[in-house]
Structures are given as C-alpha cells and as structure tokens.
Amino acid sequence: MTAPSTYGLSSEARNLHWLLTNLVEEVPGIESVAVVSSDGLLLLSSDPGHTEQSRQTRPGKGPRGSSADLATIVSGIGSLTIGAAKLMDLGGVKHTMIAMEEGSLFVMSISDGSLLGVHGSAECDMSVVAYHMALFVGRAGHVLTPELRSELRKSLEAESPGSAR
C-alpha cells in the first residue's frame, strides 16, 4: 500500500487515513479498501494515485483492480442491496459479503449512505475481515461529516489530477 499524503489535512481526515492504513496493514488477506460517499464518489482509498497508473498499464481496458473500480462496485452493490431491503421492507442494510472462487468482497454501511468496501483474497478469514471493518465503521462513522467528505474528495482530486471524475 502506498501511504497517502496527509499534509494539510484536518486531524479528522488524517485520523481516517490512519484508520484505513491500519485496516489494510493489520488484517491478513485484505487486497484493497475504498470508502465511498452516498453518491458513489471515492473518498478514501488504500491505493491513492494508482488509478491513473492502472489506466496507463492497461490501455483501453480501464483501471482493473484499482480503487476506482472498487468504488464503482461498492457503490453499485450498496445501491442494489438498499433497493432490495426497501422492497422486502426489512430495514437498513448493515453489510454485504460476497464470496467468490478467487476472492471476497465486503460492503458495510458507515453513515449517511457512505460505504466501506473491502476486496479480500481467497485466503482471507471473512469473519476477521468483517470484524475489523465493523471496528473501522465504529471509529469512523461519527466523524464522516459532509465537511470531511468534501475535504477527502478534494484531497483525492489533488493527488490524481489526470483522473476524469
């Protein structure tokens, strides 16, 4: 994981970066992490700056495996599960886990529609990943205000000026 630059960010933004870094480094099997706003925009990522690099190494095929792809997938799954919960009248969605042959995908609600998405390896312990995601959400949810979301979005845009978001 490349450590994102936190120079000039508020203490809340730096704290979220630190929490995300710890999540990725402390939990075995986590490949990448993305925090996505309710409108589907990437706010925080375990691989900032890699979006443009991925596009250049895979011309014409998009940034496969990058934080941009993870954010898109997390946003779509979040929207789909929220719609399903409304249709079934079962309340809010807490988390979604998808196990695939060669990996896992986890999506957990943070606050105000924001989502935490984790791409895990095939060998990851899904219960350990889910537990640490819940810890992240518990620590991050109360500070993820509209002002902080705006600050995080602006910092991502500054790190990758070539991105088309």
N, C-alpha and C positions, 0 to 999 in steps of 0.2 A: 504494500500500500504506500502510496506517495502521500506524505504529510501535507495537508493543505496549508497555505499561508493564512495565518490568523492576525497578521499585522493590521492594526487599525480597526479591528472588530470590537464590538462591545463585549463585556465579560460574559454575558449570556450566550453570545454566538461562539466565543472561544470555548465555553463550557460544553456546548453541544458538539463542537468539533472534537473535543477531548473525549466525550462520551462515545462518539462514533468510532474514534480511533481505538479506544479500549475494547469496544464490542468486537471489532474485526480482529484485533491482535490477541484477545484473551479467549475467544471461543473457537475451538478447533473446527475446521470444515467450512467456515464462512468464506465465500469467494468474493462477494461484493455486497454493498449496502447502499440503499438510497432512501432519503427522506423526501417525500413528495407532498406538495400542497394540495388542497382540495380541488384546485383547478388543473391539476396534473403537471405542474411545473416542478422541476427538480430543485430542491432547496439545499440539500447536503448530500455528499457522496463520499464513498470510500476511495474513489479514483478520480478526483477532480483533475481536469486538464487532459485526461485521457480520451475524451470524446473526439476531439479533433484528430488526435494521433490515430485513433482507431479508424476514422474515416479515411485517412491517408494510406493506411496499410491495407485496407480492404476497399479499394475504389469501386464505386457503383453498387456495393452491397450493404452499405450502411455500417454503423458502429456496433457490430455484433459483440455482445458481451459487455458493452460499456455501460456507464451509469445512465446514459440517455436511453438505451434500450430497457434497462431495468426500471427506470422511472416510467416509461411508457407502459410496460407490462403491469407494474404495480398499480398504476392509475386505472388501467382497464379492468383488472381483476377487482380492484376496490369498487369501481362503479358497478360491475356485474353483480357482486355479492350484496351490495347495498340495495340494488334493484330487486334481487331475489328475496332478501329479507323483508322488503316492503310488500312484495306480492304475497309472501307467506304470512305476513303480519306477525313476525317473530321478534321484533325489536331490532336494536342496532347490532352491527357486525363487530365482533371483538377481534377475531383473527381468522386467517385462512391459511391452510397448509396444503401444498401440492407436492406429492412425492412422484418423481419420475425415475426412469431407469438409471440415469446418469447424474442426478442431482435433485435438489429440492428448492422450492420457492415458498417463502413465508411472507404474508402481508398482515400487518397489525395496525389497527387504528391508534392514532396518537391523540389528537384533539382537533376540534373544529373541522373535521374532514381530512386532516393531514394523515399521511400513512407512512409507515416504516416498512420497507421491503428488503428482504434478505435472500440472496442466492447462495444456497449451500451445496457443498459437494455431495456425492453419493454416499460418502463415508460419514457424514456428519450425524451426530446424535440429535434427532429432531426435537426431543424433549429439552435438551440442554440449550439448543438454539432458541426455542420458544421461551424458555425461562429467562434467558439473558435479554431477549427482545422485550419481554414484559418489564424487566428492570429498567431498560433504556426508556421505554414509554413512561414508566412511573416517574423517572427523573426528568424527562424532557417535556412531558405534556403540559405542565403548568407554566413553563417559560416560553412556549412556542406561540407568542402573541402575533397579531398582524404586523406589528412594527418589526419584530425579529424575523418573521418570514420575509418581509421586504428586504431587510438587511442581508439575509442569507442569499436571496435571489440575486441581489446586486453584486455580492461578492463572487458568486459563481460566474456571472456575466463578465466581470472584470478579469477573472482567471482565464477564460476562454473566449477572447474577442472574436474569433473566427466562427463561433457557433451560430447557427441560424435559428435561435429560439426567440 
